[in-house]
Amino acid sequence: MKWGAAVAVTFVVLFMIGYERPKFRQYSKREKLAFAMLAALGWMLTLLLVLFPDLPGPTQLVDFLFGPLGKLLE
């Protein structure tokens, strides 16, 4: 079932790109690149969360990195 959700997310991203494609002529190269990068990053993060729902969040990474520093400053 997870792969079905991954395929559905991929189709949604492809639909979004297909919907925006006719409007790309009026955008600059930097805007096109920004759109492509944000779409790719969102797609990858969504796939990671769909396929591996138990991944730690960003706050756990911050706690891991700065936890010892907080204990040292106490």
PQR file of N, CA, C, O and H, with PARSE charges and radii, in Angstrom:
ATOM      1  N   MET A   1       0.821  -1.198   0.000 -0.4000 1.5000
ATOM      2  CA  MET A   1       0.000   0.000   0.000 -0.0000 2.0000
ATOM      3  C   MET A   1       0.858   1.254   0.000  0.5500 1.7000
ATOM      4  O   MET A   1       0.465   2.289  -0.537 -0.5500 1.4000
ATOM      5  N   LYS A   2       2.044   1.149   0.611 -0.4000 1.5000
ATOM      6  CA  LYS A   2       2.921   2.313   0.634 -0.0000 2.0000
ATOM      7  C   LYS A   2       3.350   2.709  -0.769  0.5500 1.7000
ATOM      8  O   LYS A   2       3.476   3.893  -1.080 -0.5500 1.4000
ATOM      9  H   LYS A   2       2.364   0.308   1.047  0.4000 1.0000
ATOM     10  N   TRP A   3       3.573   1.698  -1.620 -0.4000 1.5000
ATOM     11  CA  TRP A   3       4.003   2.018  -2.975 -0.0000 2.0000
ATOM     12  C   TRP A   3       2.879   2.664  -3.764  0.5500 1.7000
ATOM     13  O   TRP A   3       3.139   3.475  -4.652 -0.5500 1.4000
ATOM     14  H   TRP A   3       3.470   0.736  -1.367  0.4000 1.0000
ATOM     15  N   GLY A   4       1.660   2.327  -3.463 -0.4000 1.5000
ATOM     16  CA  GLY A   4       0.529   2.980  -4.120 -0.0000 2.0000
ATOM     17  C   GLY A   4       0.461   4.454  -3.763  0.5500 1.7000
ATOM     18  O   GLY A   4       0.169   5.293  -4.616 -0.5500 1.4000
ATOM     19  H   GLY A   4       1.450   1.667  -2.741  0.4000 1.0000
ATOM     20  N   ALA A   5       0.730   4.772  -2.502 -0.4000 1.5000
ATOM     21  CA  ALA A   5       0.756   6.171  -2.073 -0.0000 2.0000
ATOM     22  C   ALA A   5       1.919   6.905  -2.725  0.5500 1.7000
ATOM     23  O   ALA A   5       1.786   8.070  -3.099 -0.5500 1.4000
ATOM     24  H   ALA A   5       0.967   4.091  -1.809  0.4000 1.0000
ATOM     25  N   ALA A   6       3.055   6.235  -2.863 -0.4000 1.5000
ATOM     26  CA  ALA A   6       4.218   6.856  -3.508 -0.0000 2.0000
ATOM     27  C   ALA A   6       3.930   7.157  -4.970  0.5500 1.7000
ATOM     28  O   ALA A   6       4.311   8.212  -5.477 -0.5500 1.4000
ATOM     29  H   ALA A   6       3.163   5.289  -2.559  0.4000 1.0000
ATOM     30  N   VAL A   7       3.263   6.243  -5.642 -0.4000 1.5000
ATOM     31  CA  VAL A   7       2.893   6.467  -7.046 -0.0000 2.0000
ATOM     32  C   VAL A   7       1.878   7.604  -7.149  0.5500 1.7000
ATOM     33  O   VAL A   7       1.947   8.418  -8.070 -0.5500 1.4000
ATOM     34  H   VAL A   7       2.953   5.386  -5.229  0.4000 1.0000
ATOM     35  N   ALA A   8       0.943   7.663  -6.212 -0.4000 1.5000
ATOM     36  CA  ALA A   8      -0.045   8.744  -6.220 -0.0000 2.0000
ATOM     37  C   ALA A   8       0.617  10.100  -6.009  0.5500 1.7000
ATOM     38  O   ALA A   8       0.253  11.074  -6.668 -0.5500 1.4000
ATOM     39  H   ALA A   8       0.887   7.002  -5.463  0.4000 1.0000
ATOM     40  N   VAL A   9       1.582  10.174  -5.103 -0.4000 1.5000
ATOM     41  CA  VAL A   9       2.309  11.432  -4.870 -0.0000 2.0000
ATOM     42  C   VAL A   9       3.069  11.831  -6.126  0.5500 1.7000
ATOM     43  O   VAL A   9       3.104  13.007  -6.487 -0.5500 1.4000
ATOM     44  H   VAL A   9       1.877   9.383  -4.568  0.4000 1.0000
ATOM     45  N   THR A  10       3.676  10.860  -6.787 -0.4000 1.5000
ATOM     46  CA  THR A  10       4.417  11.146  -8.017 -0.0000 2.0000
ATOM     47  C   THR A  10       3.485  11.686  -9.101  0.5500 1.7000
ATOM     48  O   THR A  10       3.844  12.626  -9.810 -0.5500 1.4000
ATOM     49  H   THR A  10       3.648   9.905  -6.493  0.4000 1.0000
ATOM     50  N   PHE A  11       2.299  11.105  -9.235 -0.4000 1.5000
ATOM     51  CA  PHE A  11       1.342  11.593 -10.221 -0.0000 2.0000
ATOM     52  C   PHE A  11       0.864  13.006  -9.891  0.5500 1.7000
ATOM     53  O   PHE A  11       0.657  13.816 -10.795 -0.5500 1.4000
ATOM     54  H   PHE A  11       2.007  10.342  -8.659  0.4000 1.0000
ATOM     55  N   VAL A  12       0.689  13.307  -8.611 -0.4000 1.5000
ATOM     56  CA  VAL A  12       0.272  14.653  -8.221 -0.0000 2.0000
ATOM     57  C   VAL A  12       1.353  15.670  -8.581  0.5500 1.7000
ATOM     58  O   VAL A  12       1.044  16.751  -9.083 -0.5500 1.4000
ATOM     59  H   VAL A  12       0.858  12.650  -7.877  0.4000 1.0000
ATOM     60  N   VAL A  13       2.606  15.334  -8.329 -0.4000 1.5000
ATOM     61  CA  VAL A  13       3.703  16.245  -8.669 -0.0000 2.0000
ATOM     62  C   VAL A  13       3.798  16.413 -10.181  0.5500 1.7000
ATOM     63  O   VAL A  13       3.994  17.528 -10.664 -0.5500 1.4000
ATOM     64  H   VAL A  13       2.857  14.456  -7.921  0.4000 1.0000
ATOM     65  N   LEU A  14       3.663  15.333 -10.928 -0.4000 1.5000
ATOM     66  CA  LEU A  14       3.692  15.433 -12.389 -0.0000 2.0000
ATOM     67  C   LEU A  14       2.522  16.253 -12.917  0.5500 1.7000
ATOM     68  O   LEU A  14       2.684  17.017 -13.869 -0.5500 1.4000
ATOM     69  H   LEU A  14       3.504  14.427 -10.535  0.4000 1.0000
ATOM     70  N   PHE A  15       1.350  16.106 -12.314 -0.4000 1.5000
ATOM     71  CA  PHE A  15       0.206  16.913 -12.711 -0.0000 2.0000
ATOM     72  C   PHE A  15       0.462  18.399 -12.427  0.5500 1.7000
ATOM     73  O   PHE A  15       0.118  19.262 -13.235 -0.5500 1.4000
ATOM     74  H   PHE A  15       1.219  15.485 -11.541  0.4000 1.0000
ATOM     75  N   MET A  16       1.063  18.681 -11.282 -0.4000 1.5000
ATOM     76  CA  MET A  16       1.375  20.057 -10.917 -0.0000 2.0000
ATOM     77  C   MET A  16       2.353  20.668 -11.918  0.5500 1.7000
ATOM     78  O   MET A  16       2.185  21.816 -12.330 -0.5500 1.4000
ATOM     79  H   MET A  16       1.342  17.981 -10.625  0.4000 1.0000
ATOM     80  N   ILE A  17       3.365  19.912 -12.305 -0.4000 1.5000
ATOM     81  CA  ILE A  17       4.336  20.408 -13.279 -0.0000 2.0000
ATOM     82  C   ILE A  17       3.670  20.589 -14.642  0.5500 1.7000
ATOM     83  O   ILE A  17       3.916  21.582 -15.328 -0.5500 1.4000
ATOM     84  H   ILE A  17       3.502  18.980 -11.970  0.4000 1.0000
ATOM     85  N   GLY A  18       2.843  19.650 -15.029 -0.4000 1.5000
ATOM     86  CA  GLY A  18       2.128  19.770 -16.300 -0.0000 2.0000
ATOM     87  C   GLY A  18       1.171  20.946 -16.338  0.5500 1.7000
ATOM     88  O   GLY A  18       0.983  21.565 -17.386 -0.5500 1.4000
ATOM     89  H   GLY A  18       2.643  18.844 -14.472  0.4000 1.0000
ATOM     90  N   TYR A  19       0.572  21.256 -15.212 -0.4000 1.5000
ATOM     91  CA  TYR A  19      -0.345  22.390 -15.134 -0.0000 2.0000
ATOM     92  C   TYR A  19       0.409  23.718 -15.251  0.5500 1.7000
ATOM     93  O   TYR A  19      -0.084  24.662 -15.869 -0.5500 1.4000
ATOM     94  H   TYR A  19       0.724  20.754 -14.360  0.4000 1.0000
ATOM     95  N   GLU A  20       1.588  23.789 -14.664 -0.4000 1.5000
ATOM     96  CA  GLU A  20       2.367  25.025 -14.678 -0.0000 2.0000
ATOM     97  C   GLU A  20       3.205  25.194 -15.941  0.5500 1.7000
ATOM     98  O   GLU A  20       3.656  26.302 -16.231 -0.5500 1.4000
ATOM     99  H   GLU A  20       1.989  23.022 -14.162  0.4000 1.0000
ATOM    100  N   ARG A  21       3.421  24.137 -16.687 -0.4000 1.5000
ATOM    101  CA  ARG A  21       4.324  24.180 -17.840 -0.0000 2.0000
ATOM    102  C   ARG A  21       3.951  25.220 -18.892  0.5500 1.7000
ATOM    103  O   ARG A  21       4.855  25.892 -19.388 -0.5500 1.4000
ATOM    104  H   ARG A  21       3.055  23.237 -16.452  0.4000 1.0000
ATOM    105  N   PRO A  22       2.697  25.400 -19.265 -0.5600 1.5000
ATOM    106  CA  PRO A  22       2.396  26.433 -20.272  0.2800 2.0000
ATOM    107  C   PRO A  22       2.727  27.848 -19.798  0.5500 1.7000
ATOM    108  O   PRO A  22       2.951  28.732 -20.626 -0.5500 1.4000
ATOM    109  N   LYS A  23       2.763  28.073 -18.525 -0.4000 1.5000
ATOM    110  CA  LYS A  23       3.052  29.402 -17.995 -0.0000 2.0000
ATOM    111  C   LYS A  23       4.554  29.651 -17.856  0.5500 1.7000
ATOM    112  O   LYS A  23       4.962  30.756 -17.499 -0.5500 1.4000
ATOM    113  H   LYS A  23       2.581  27.356 -17.853  0.4000 1.0000
ATOM    114  N   PHE A  24       5.375  28.647 -18.129 -0.4000 1.5000
ATOM    115  CA  PHE A  24       6.818  28.763 -17.921 -0.0000 2.0000
ATOM    116  C   PHE A  24       7.485  29.762 -18.861  0.5500 1.7000
ATOM    117  O   PHE A  24       8.557  30.274 -18.538 -0.5500 1.4000
ATOM    118  H   PHE A  24       5.043  27.749 -18.419  0.4000 1.0000
ATOM    119  N   ARG A  25       6.898  30.048 -19.990 -0.4000 1.5000
ATOM    120  CA  ARG A  25       7.532  30.964 -20.950 -0.0000 2.0000
ATOM    121  C   ARG A  25       7.746  32.349 -20.365  0.5500 1.7000
ATOM    122  O   ARG A  25       8.729  33.013 -20.691 -0.5500 1.4000
ATOM    123  H   ARG A  25       6.027  29.632 -20.253  0.4000 1.0000
ATOM    124  N   GLN A  26       6.848  32.788 -19.515 -0.4000 1.5000
ATOM    125  CA  GLN A  26       6.935  34.137 -18.972 -0.0000 2.0000
ATOM    126  C   GLN A  26       7.848  34.225 -17.750  0.5500 1.7000
ATOM    127  O   GLN A  26       8.136  35.323 -17.274 -0.5500 1.4000
ATOM    128  H   GLN A  26       6.049  32.249 -19.251  0.4000 1.0000
ATOM    129  N   TYR A  27       8.301  33.090 -17.241 -0.4000 1.5000
ATOM    130  CA  TYR A  27       9.160  33.093 -16.067 -0.0000 2.0000
ATOM    131  C   TYR A  27      10.627  33.169 -16.477  0.5500 1.7000
ATOM    132  O   TYR A  27      11.005  32.733 -17.564 -0.5500 1.4000
ATOM    133  H   TYR A  27       8.067  32.198 -17.627  0.4000 1.0000
ATOM    134  N   SER A  28      11.440  33.728 -15.596 -0.4000 1.5000
ATOM    135  CA  SER A  28      12.876  33.760 -15.854 -0.0000 2.0000
ATOM    136  C   SER A  28      13.475  32.387 -15.558  0.5500 1.7000
ATOM    137  O   SER A  28      12.819  31.511 -14.995 -0.5500 1.4000
ATOM    138  H   SER A  28      11.133  34.083 -14.713  0.4000 1.0000
ATOM    139  N   LYS A  29      14.727  32.227 -15.948 -0.4000 1.5000
ATOM    140  CA  LYS A  29      15.402  30.950 -15.742 -0.0000 2.0000
ATOM    141  C   LYS A  29      15.556  30.641 -14.251  0.5500 1.7000
ATOM    142  O   LYS A  29      15.461  29.483 -13.842 -0.5500 1.4000
ATOM    143  H   LYS A  29      15.260  32.940 -16.405  0.4000 1.0000
ATOM    144  N   ARG A  30      15.791  31.670 -13.445 -0.4000 1.5000
ATOM    145  CA  ARG A  30      15.938  31.467 -11.997 -0.0000 2.0000
ATOM    146  C   ARG A  30      14.619  31.010 -11.372  0.5500 1.7000
ATOM    147  O   ARG A  30      14.618  30.153 -10.488 -0.5500 1.4000
ATOM    148  H   ARG A  30      15.868  32.610 -13.776  0.4000 1.0000
ATOM    149  N   GLU A  31      13.500  31.575 -11.822 -0.4000 1.5000
ATOM    150  CA  GLU A  31      12.198  31.155 -11.290 -0.0000 2.0000
ATOM    151  C   GLU A  31      11.875  29.724 -11.684  0.5500 1.7000
ATOM    152  O   GLU A  31      11.304  28.971 -10.894 -0.5500 1.4000
ATOM    153  H   GLU A  31      13.500  32.271 -12.540  0.4000 1.0000
ATOM    154  N   LYS A  32      12.237  29.351 -12.892 -0.4000 1.5000
ATOM    155  CA  LYS A  32      12.021  27.972 -13.331 -0.0000 2.0000
ATOM    156  C   LYS A  32      12.857  27.008 -12.496  0.5500 1.7000
ATOM    157  O   LYS A  32      12.384  25.947 -12.090 -0.5500 1.4000
ATOM    158  H   LYS A  32      12.701  29.962 -13.533  0.4000 1.0000
ATOM    159  N   LEU A  33      14.106  27.394 -12.247 -0.4000 1.5000
ATOM    160  CA  LEU A  33      14.980  26.551 -11.438 -0.0000 2.0000
ATOM    161  C   LEU A  33      14.471  26.443  -9.999  0.5500 1.7000
ATOM    162  O   LEU A  33      14.500  25.365  -9.406 -0.5500 1.4000
ATOM    163  H   LEU A  33      14.491  28.256 -12.577  0.4000 1.0000
ATOM    164  N   ALA A  34      14.005  27.561  -9.444 -0.4000 1.5000
ATOM    165  CA  ALA A  34      13.470  27.545  -8.079 -0.0000 2.0000
ATOM    166  C   ALA A  34      12.236  26.642  -7.999  0.5500 1.7000
ATOM    167  O   ALA A  34      12.091  25.871  -7.050 -0.5500 1.4000
ATOM    168  H   ALA A  34      13.981  28.437  -9.926  0.4000 1.0000
ATOM    169  N   PHE A  35      11.359  26.734  -8.981 -0.4000 1.5000
ATOM    170  CA  PHE A  35      10.171  25.878  -9.008 -0.0000 2.0000
ATOM    171  C   PHE A  35      10.566  24.405  -9.081  0.5500 1.7000
ATOM    172  O   PHE A  35      10.018  23.571  -8.361 -0.5500 1.4000
ATOM    173  H   PHE A  35      11.476  27.360  -9.752  0.4000 1.0000
ATOM    174  N   ALA A  36      11.523  24.091  -9.958 -0.4000 1.5000
ATOM    175  CA  ALA A  36      11.950  22.701 -10.123 -0.0000 2.0000
ATOM    176  C   ALA A  36      12.590  22.171  -8.843  0.5500 1.7000
ATOM    177  O   ALA A  36      12.326  21.040  -8.433 -0.5500 1.4000
ATOM    178  H   ALA A  36      11.969  24.768 -10.543  0.4000 1.0000
ATOM    179  N   MET A  37      13.424  22.984  -8.218 -0.4000 1.5000
ATOM    180  CA  MET A  37      14.100  22.537  -6.995 -0.0000 2.0000
ATOM    181  C   MET A  37      13.108  22.343  -5.849  0.5500 1.7000
ATOM    182  O   MET A  37      13.192  21.353  -5.123 -0.5500 1.4000
ATOM    183  H   MET A  37      13.638  23.903  -8.550  0.4000 1.0000
ATOM    184  N   LEU A  38      12.174  23.272  -5.680 -0.4000 1.5000
ATOM    185  CA  LEU A  38      11.182  23.133  -4.608 -0.0000 2.0000
ATOM    186  C   LEU A  38      10.255  21.951  -4.849  0.5500 1.7000
ATOM    187  O   LEU A  38       9.899  21.235  -3.914 -0.5500 1.4000
ATOM    188  H   LEU A  38      12.106  24.076  -6.270  0.4000 1.0000
ATOM    189  N   ALA A  39       9.863  21.747  -6.107 -0.4000 1.5000
ATOM    190  CA  ALA A  39       9.011  20.596  -6.423 -0.0000 2.0000
ATOM    191  C   ALA A  39       9.751  19.289  -6.158  0.5500 1.7000
ATOM    192  O   ALA A  39       9.175  18.355  -5.600 -0.5500 1.4000
ATOM    193  H   ALA A  39      10.152  22.329  -6.867  0.4000 1.0000
ATOM    194  N   ALA A  40      11.021  19.213  -6.551 -0.4000 1.5000
ATOM    195  CA  ALA A  40      11.806  17.997  -6.333 -0.0000 2.0000
ATOM    196  C   ALA A  40      12.037  17.753  -4.845  0.5500 1.7000
ATOM    197  O   ALA A  40      11.926  16.619  -4.380 -0.5500 1.4000
ATOM    198  H   ALA A  40      11.489  19.971  -7.005  0.4000 1.0000
ATOM    199  N   LEU A  41      12.353  18.795  -4.103 -0.4000 1.5000
ATOM    200  CA  LEU A  41      12.572  18.651  -2.666 -0.0000 2.0000
ATOM    201  C   LEU A  41      11.292  18.213  -1.955  0.5500 1.7000
ATOM    202  O   LEU A  41      11.329  17.328  -1.100 -0.5500 1.4000
ATOM    203  H   LEU A  41      12.443  19.717  -4.480  0.4000 1.0000
ATOM    204  N   GLY A  42      10.175  18.820  -2.300 -0.4000 1.5000
ATOM    205  CA  GLY A  42       8.898  18.423  -1.707 -0.0000 2.0000
ATOM    206  C   GLY A  42       8.525  16.995  -2.053  0.5500 1.7000
ATOM    207  O   GLY A  42       8.004  16.258  -1.216 -0.5500 1.4000
ATOM    208  H   GLY A  42      10.144  19.539  -2.995  0.4000 1.0000
ATOM    209  N   TRP A  43       8.795  16.609  -3.296 -0.4000 1.5000
ATOM    210  CA  TRP A  43       8.501  15.236  -3.719 -0.0000 2.0000
ATOM    211  C   TRP A  43       9.346  14.236  -2.943  0.5500 1.7000
ATOM    212  O   TRP A  43       8.836  13.216  -2.479 -0.5500 1.4000
ATOM    213  H   TRP A  43       9.218  17.208  -3.976  0.4000 1.0000
ATOM    214  N   MET A  44      10.646  14.526  -2.800 -0.4000 1.5000
ATOM    215  CA  MET A  44      11.526  13.609  -2.074 -0.0000 2.0000
ATOM    216  C   MET A  44      11.139  13.509  -0.599  0.5500 1.7000
ATOM    217  O   MET A  44      11.110  12.410  -0.046 -0.5500 1.4000
ATOM    218  H   MET A  44      11.061  15.355  -3.177  0.4000 1.0000
ATOM    219  N   LEU A  45      10.843  14.632   0.042 -0.4000 1.5000
ATOM    220  CA  LEU A  45      10.451  14.599   1.450 -0.0000 2.0000
ATOM    221  C   LEU A  45       9.140  13.847   1.642  0.5500 1.7000
ATOM    222  O   LEU A  45       8.987  13.097   2.606 -0.5500 1.4000
ATOM    223  H   LEU A  45      10.866  15.525  -0.407  0.4000 1.0000
ATOM    224  N   THR A  46       8.210  14.043   0.739 -0.4000 1.5000
ATOM    225  CA  THR A  46       6.933  13.342   0.832 -0.0000 2.0000
ATOM    226  C   THR A  46       7.121  11.838   0.661  0.5500 1.7000
ATOM    227  O   THR A  46       6.516  11.048   1.386 -0.5500 1.4000
ATOM    228  H   THR A  46       8.335  14.652  -0.044  0.4000 1.0000
ATOM    229  N   LEU A  47       7.954  11.443  -0.291 -0.4000 1.5000
ATOM    230  CA  LEU A  47       8.216  10.012  -0.466 -0.0000 2.0000
ATOM    231  C   LEU A  47       8.886   9.419   0.755  0.5500 1.7000
ATOM    232  O   LEU A  47       8.550   8.310   1.171 -0.5500 1.4000
ATOM    233  H   LEU A  47       8.445  12.085  -0.880  0.4000 1.0000
ATOM    234  N   LEU A  48       9.833  10.148   1.339 -0.4000 1.5000
ATOM    235  CA  LEU A  48      10.479   9.642   2.549 -0.0000 2.0000
ATOM    236  C   LEU A  48       9.474   9.448   3.678  0.5500 1.7000
ATOM    237  O   LEU A  48       9.519   8.442   4.385 -0.5500 1.4000
ATOM    238  H   LEU A  48      10.106  11.049   1.002  0.4000 1.0000
ATOM    239  N   LEU A  49       8.572  10.404   3.849 -0.4000 1.5000
ATOM    240  CA  LEU A  49       7.581  10.280   4.922 -0.0000 2.0000
ATOM    241  C   LEU A  49       6.550   9.197   4.646  0.5500 1.7000
ATOM    242  O   LEU A  49       6.055   8.559   5.575 -0.5500 1.4000
ATOM    243  H   LEU A  49       8.536  11.222   3.275  0.4000 1.0000
ATOM    244  N   VAL A  50       6.224   8.985   3.384 -0.4000 1.5000
ATOM    245  CA  VAL A  50       5.262   7.930   3.044 -0.0000 2.0000
ATOM    246  C   VAL A  50       5.887   6.558   3.221  0.5500 1.7000
ATOM    247  O   VAL A  50       5.257   5.655   3.771 -0.5500 1.4000
ATOM    248  H   VAL A  50       6.626   9.503   2.629  0.4000 1.0000
ATOM    249  N   LEU A  51       7.119   6.392   2.759 -0.4000 1.5000
ATOM    250  CA  LEU A  51       7.758   5.076   2.801 -0.0000 2.0000
ATOM    251  C   LEU A  51       8.337   4.736   4.170  0.5500 1.7000
ATOM    252  O   LEU A  51       8.364   3.569   4.562 -0.5500 1.4000
ATOM    253  H   LEU A  51       7.631   7.126   2.312  0.4000 1.0000
ATOM    254  N   PHE A  52       8.805   5.765   4.909 -0.4000 1.5000
ATOM    255  CA  PHE A  52       9.410   5.556   6.229 -0.0000 2.0000
ATOM    256  C   PHE A  52       8.776   6.506   7.244  0.5500 1.7000
ATOM    257  O   PHE A  52       9.383   7.516   7.597 -0.5500 1.4000
ATOM    258  H   PHE A  52       8.782   6.713   4.591  0.4000 1.0000
ATOM    259  N   PRO A  53       7.577   6.204   7.716 -0.5600 1.5000
ATOM    260  CA  PRO A  53       6.877   7.151   8.602  0.2800 2.0000
ATOM    261  C   PRO A  53       7.517   7.320   9.979  0.5500 1.7000
ATOM    262  O   PRO A  53       7.180   8.266  10.691 -0.5500 1.4000
ATOM    263  N   ASP A  54       8.417   6.443  10.369 -0.4000 1.5000
ATOM    264  CA  ASP A  54       9.031   6.530  11.697 -0.0000 2.0000
ATOM    265  C   ASP A  54      10.352   7.284  11.699  0.5500 1.7000
ATOM    266  O   ASP A  54      11.108   7.197  12.667 -0.5500 1.4000
ATOM    267  H   ASP A  54       8.691   5.675   9.790  0.4000 1.0000
ATOM    268  N   LEU A  55      10.642   8.020  10.639 -0.4000 1.5000
ATOM    269  CA  LEU A  55      11.885   8.792  10.597 -0.0000 2.0000
ATOM    270  C   LEU A  55      11.857   9.883  11.666  0.5500 1.7000
ATOM    271  O   LEU A  55      10.807  10.470  11.925 -0.5500 1.4000
ATOM    272  H   LEU A  55      10.028   8.090   9.852  0.4000 1.0000
ATOM    273  N   PRO A  56      13.002  10.157  12.284 -0.5600 1.5000
ATOM    274  CA  PRO A  56      13.034  11.242  13.274  0.2800 2.0000
ATOM    275  C   PRO A  56      12.868  12.597  12.588  0.5500 1.7000
ATOM    276  O   PRO A  56      13.247  12.779  11.431 -0.5500 1.4000
ATOM    277  N   GLY A  57      12.296  13.531  13.326 -0.4000 1.5000
ATOM    278  CA  GLY A  57      12.062  14.863  12.801 -0.0000 2.0000
ATOM    279  C   GLY A  57      13.263  15.779  12.976  0.5500 1.7000
ATOM    280  O   GLY A  57      14.264  15.388  13.577 -0.5500 1.4000
ATOM    281  H   GLY A  57      11.988  13.383  14.266  0.4000 1.0000
ATOM    282  N   PRO A  58      13.169  16.985  12.460 -0.5600 1.5000
ATOM    283  CA  PRO A  58      14.288  17.920  12.565  0.2800 2.0000
ATOM    284  C   PRO A  58      14.564  18.368  13.994  0.5500 1.7000
ATOM    285  O   PRO A  58      15.706  18.697  14.314 -0.5500 1.4000
ATOM    286  N   THR A  59      13.565  18.392  14.860 -0.4000 1.5000
ATOM    287  CA  THR A  59      13.817  18.802  16.242 -0.0000 2.0000
ATOM    288  C   THR A  59      14.665  17.774  16.983  0.5500 1.7000
ATOM    289  O   THR A  59      15.433  18.132  17.876 -0.5500 1.4000
ATOM    290  H   THR A  59      12.637  18.124  14.601  0.4000 1.0000
ATOM    291  N   GLN A  60      14.533  16.516  16.625 -0.4000 1.5000
ATOM    292  CA  GLN A  60      15.366  15.487  17.241 -0.0000 2.0000
ATOM    293  C   GLN A  60      16.824  15.642  16.807  0.5500 1.7000
ATOM    294  O   GLN A  60      17.734  15.354  17.584 -0.5500 1.4000
ATOM    295  H   GLN A  60      13.908  16.225  15.900  0.4000 1.0000
ATOM    296  N   LEU A  61      17.049  16.091  15.585 -0.4000 1.5000
ATOM    297  CA  LEU A  61      18.412  16.359  15.128 -0.0000 2.0000
ATOM    298  C   LEU A  61      19.014  17.533  15.892  0.5500 1.7000
ATOM    299  O   LEU A  61      20.177  17.477  16.292 -0.5500 1.4000
ATOM    300  H   LEU A  61      16.309  16.324  14.953  0.4000 1.0000
ATOM    301  N   VAL A  62      18.244  18.587  16.099 -0.4000 1.5000
ATOM    302  CA  VAL A  62      18.728  19.742  16.857 -0.0000 2.0000
ATOM    303  C   VAL A  62      19.023  19.342  18.300  0.5500 1.7000
ATOM    304  O   VAL A  62      20.038  19.758  18.859 -0.5500 1.4000
ATOM    305  H   VAL A  62      17.299  18.632  15.774  0.4000 1.0000
ATOM    306  N   ASP A  63      18.163  18.554  18.900 -0.4000 1.5000
ATOM    307  CA  ASP A  63      18.413  18.075  20.261 -0.0000 2.0000
ATOM    308  C   ASP A  63      19.686  17.240  20.329  0.5500 1.7000
ATOM    309  O   ASP A  63      20.455  17.353  21.283 -0.5500 1.4000
ATOM    310  H   ASP A  63      17.338  18.216  18.446  0.4000 1.0000
ATOM    311  N   PHE A  64      19.906  16.410  19.329 -0.4000 1.5000
ATOM    312  CA  PHE A  64      21.109  15.580  19.303 -0.0000 2.0000
ATOM    313  C   PHE A  64      22.366  16.431  19.180  0.5500 1.7000
ATOM    314  O   PHE A  64      23.371  16.167  19.841 -0.5500 1.4000
ATOM    315  H   PHE A  64      19.281  16.318  18.554  0.4000 1.0000
ATOM    316  N   LEU A  65      22.306  17.454  18.332 -0.4000 1.5000
ATOM    317  CA  LEU A  65      23.484  18.287  18.107 -0.0000 2.0000
ATOM    318  C   LEU A  65      23.781  19.228  19.249  0.5500 1.7000
ATOM    319  O   LEU A  65      24.936  19.389  19.640 -0.5500 1.4000
ATOM    320  H   LEU A  65      21.490  17.669  17.795  0.4000 1.0000
ATOM    321  N   PHE A  66      22.734  19.862  19.794 -0.4000 1.5000
ATOM    322  CA  PHE A  66      22.944  20.892  20.792 -0.0000 2.0000
ATOM    323  C   PHE A  66      22.635  20.447  22.219  0.5500 1.7000
ATOM    324  O   PHE A  66      22.786  21.244  23.146 -0.5500 1.4000
ATOM    325  H   PHE A  66      21.795  19.731  19.476  0.4000 1.0000
ATOM    326  N   GLY A  67      22.213  19.219  22.422 -0.4000 1.5000
ATOM    327  CA  GLY A  67      21.946  18.705  23.751 -0.0000 2.0000
ATOM    328  C   GLY A  67      23.165  18.736  24.665  0.5500 1.7000
ATOM    329  O   GLY A  67      23.081  19.224  25.792 -0.5500 1.4000
ATOM    330  H   GLY A  67      22.090  18.573  21.670  0.4000 1.0000
ATOM    331  N   PRO A  68      24.297  18.219  24.190 -0.5600 1.5000
ATOM    332  CA  PRO A  68      25.494  18.275  25.046  0.2800 2.0000
ATOM    333  C   PRO A  68      25.932  19.719  25.360  0.5500 1.7000
ATOM    334  O   PRO A  68      26.427  19.994  26.453 -0.5500 1.4000
ATOM    335  N   LEU A  69      25.751  20.617  24.418 -0.4000 1.5000
ATOM    336  CA  LEU A  69      26.108  22.009  24.661 -0.0000 2.0000
ATOM    337  C   LEU A  69      25.222  22.616  25.747  0.5500 1.7000
ATOM    338  O   LEU A  69      25.704  23.384  26.579 -0.5500 1.4000
ATOM    339  H   LEU A  69      25.349  20.393  23.530  0.4000 1.0000
ATOM    340  N   GLY A  70      23.940  22.280  25.747 -0.4000 1.5000
ATOM    341  CA  GLY A  70      23.040  22.773  26.775 -0.0000 2.0000
ATOM    342  C   GLY A  70      23.395  22.251  28.150  0.5500 1.7000
ATOM    343  O   GLY A  70      23.319  22.981  29.138 -0.5500 1.4000
ATOM    344  H   GLY A  70      23.548  21.656  25.071  0.4000 1.0000
ATOM    345  N   LYS A  71      23.783  20.981  28.215 -0.4000 1.5000
ATOM    346  CA  LYS A  71      24.190  20.404  29.495 -0.0000 2.0000
ATOM    347  C   LYS A  71      25.497  21.036  29.986  0.5500 1.7000
ATOM    348  O   LYS A  71      25.695  21.220  31.187 -0.5500 1.4000
ATOM    349  H   LYS A  71      23.845  20.388  27.412  0.4000 1.0000
ATOM    350  N   LEU A  72      26.367  21.360  29.058 -0.4000 1.5000
ATOM    351  CA  LEU A  72      27.639  21.985  29.410 -0.0000 2.0000
ATOM    352  C   LEU A  72      27.437  23.404  29.955  0.5500 1.7000
ATOM    353  O   LEU A  72      28.165  23.832  30.851 -0.5500 1.4000
ATOM    354  H   LEU A  72      26.206  21.212  28.083  0.4000 1.0000
ATOM    355  N   LEU A  73      26.469  24.120  29.426 -0.4000 1.5000
ATOM    356  CA  LEU A  73      26.225  25.499  29.851 -0.0000 2.0000
ATOM    357  C   LEU A  73      25.440  25.587  31.157  0.5500 1.7000
ATOM    358  O   LEU A  73      25.400  26.653  31.770 -0.5500 1.4000
ATOM    359  H   LEU A  73      25.879  23.772  28.698  0.4000 1.0000
ATOM    360  N   GLU A  74      24.826  24.510  31.593 -0.4000 1.5000
ATOM    361  CA  GLU A  74      24.041  24.547  32.842 -0.0000 2.0000
ATOM    362  C   GLU A  74      24.900  24.645  34.053  0.5500 1.7000
ATOM    363  O   GLU A  74      24.388  24.686  35.171 -0.5500 1.4000
ATOM    364  H   GLU A  74      24.859  23.643  31.095  0.4000 1.0000
TER
END
